[in-house]
Amino acid sequence: MAANKTALGSDLARMDAHTITPQEYDELPEITDADMQRGTWKIGDKVVSQKQGRAAFGAALKQKINIALDPDVLAWYRAQAGGRGYQTLINATLREAMRGVQLADTVRAVVREELRRTV
């Protein structure tokens, strides 16, 4: 048994070191909608519906919180999103604000460094 594990481990290391070439990509078949429909959603070893699988996948990526928003702010986001998806729109707005702050911090740091060099 130990010999098999050793051989398998060396094969995995060789596989990890391999770089896929463009020709190898060409050999891969296209995944069609029919292929996707034949797929099975599982949570652990339990087969679940597509709806349950998608919900579990989404829950794993996001964290639920409670937040109090002004009614007009919430109404605006709901109107922008057409009713559904307003939380995704709020998340995107918060992400853009976060990136803006990061960008502003980076620009400030660069300007400070340039000012130090000129003084």
NUDO-519264 format. One line per field, with one value per residue (C-alpha): residue in one letter; x, y, z. Coordinates in Angstrom, 1 decimal. Example, Ala and Ser with C-alpha at 12.3 -4.5 7.8 and 13.67 -1.06 7.14 Angstrom:
residuo: c(A,S)
xx: c(12.3,13.7)
yy: c(-4.5,-1.1)
zz: c(7.8,7.1)
This chain:
residuo: c(M,A,A,N,K,T,A,L,G,S,D,L,A,R,M,D,A,H,T,I,T,P,Q,E,Y,D,E,L,P,E,I,T,D,A,D,M,Q,R,G,T,W,K,I,G,D,K,V,V,S,Q,K,Q,G,R,A,A,F,G,A,A,L,K,Q,K,I,N,I,A,L,D,P,D,V,L,A,W,Y,R,A,Q,A,G,G,R,G,Y,Q,T,L,I,N,A,T,L,R,E,A,M,R,G,V,Q,L,A,D,T,V,R,A,V,V,R,E,E,L,R,R,T,V)
xx: c(0.0,2.8,4.4,1.2,1.0,4.6,4.1,0.8,2.6,5.4,2.8,0.9,4.1,4.8,1.2,1.5,4.7,3.1,2.0,-1.0,-0.2,-2.6,-2.8,-4.0,-6.8,-7.9,-8.4,-10.9,-14.5,-16.9,-19.2,-22.8,-26.0,-27.1,-23.9,-24.6,-28.2,-27.0,-24.9,-25.8,-25.7,-24.4,-23.9,-21.5,-22.7,-26.4,-27.9,-29.9,-31.9,-30.2,-32.0,-30.7,-27.2,-27.0,-28.3,-25.7,-22.9,-24.0,-24.3,-20.7,-19.4,-21.4,-21.9,-25.4,-25.7,-28.5,-28.2,-30.5,-30.9,-33.0,-36.3,-35.5,-32.1,-33.6,-36.4,-33.8,-31.7,-34.9,-36.0,-32.5,-32.5,-36.1,-37.1,-34.8,-31.1,-31.0,-28.8,-26.3,-26.4,-25.8,-22.9,-21.4,-21.7,-20.0,-17.2,-16.7,-16.5,-13.9,-11.8,-12.0,-10.7,-7.9,-7.0,-7.1,-4.7,-2.4,-2.4,-1.7,1.2,2.7,2.3,3.9,6.9,7.3,7.2,9.8,12.1,11.8,12.5)
yy: c(0.0,2.4,1.8,2.8,6.1,6.9,6.3,8.4,11.2,11.4,11.4,14.3,16.3,15.7,16.8,19.9,20.9,20.5,23.6,23.2,24.2,26.0,22.7,20.9,23.5,22.8,19.1,19.9,19.5,22.4,22.2,22.7,23.7,20.1,19.0,21.5,20.3,16.7,17.9,17.0,19.5,17.9,19.3,16.8,13.4,14.5,15.2,18.5,20.5,23.1,25.9,24.5,24.0,27.6,29.0,27.0,28.1,31.8,31.6,30.3,33.3,36.1,36.9,37.9,41.0,43.3,46.9,49.9,52.0,55.1,54.3,56.6,55.0,51.5,52.6,54.1,50.9,48.8,51.0,50.9,47.1,46.6,45.0,42.0,42.2,45.4,43.9,43.0,46.6,47.9,45.5,46.7,50.3,49.6,47.7,50.7,53.0,50.7,50.6,54.4,54.8,52.3,54.2,57.6,56.2,54.9,58.3,60.1,57.8,58.4,62.1,62.2,60.1,62.5,65.5,64.0,63.5,67.1,68.7)
zz: c(0.0,0.9,-2.5,-4.3,-2.3,-3.1,-6.8,-6.8,-4.9,-7.5,-10.3,-8.7,-8.3,-12.0,-12.9,-10.7,-12.6,-16.0,-17.9,-20.2,-23.7,-26.1,-28.1,-25.0,-24.5,-28.1,-27.3,-24.5,-25.5,-25.2,-22.2,-23.4,-21.6,-21.9,-20.1,-17.3,-17.0,-16.4,-13.5,-9.9,-7.0,-3.8,-0.3,1.4,0.1,-0.1,-3.5,-3.5,-6.0,-8.2,-6.1,-2.8,-4.3,-5.6,-2.3,-0.4,-2.8,-2.5,1.3,1.5,-0.4,1.4,5.0,6.3,8.4,9.6,8.6,9.1,6.0,5.5,3.7,0.7,0.2,0.2,-2.1,-4.5,-4.7,-5.1,-8.0,-9.6,-9.4,-10.5,-7.2,-7.2,-6.8,-4.8,-2.2,-4.9,-6.1,-2.5,-2.2,-5.5,-4.4,-1.1,-2.9,-5.3,-2.2,-0.6,-3.8,-4.0,-0.5,-1.3,-4.5,-2.7,0.0,-2.7,-4.6,-1.3,-0.5,-4.0,-3.8,-0.3,-1.6,-4.6,-2.3,0.0,-3.1,-4.2,-0.8)
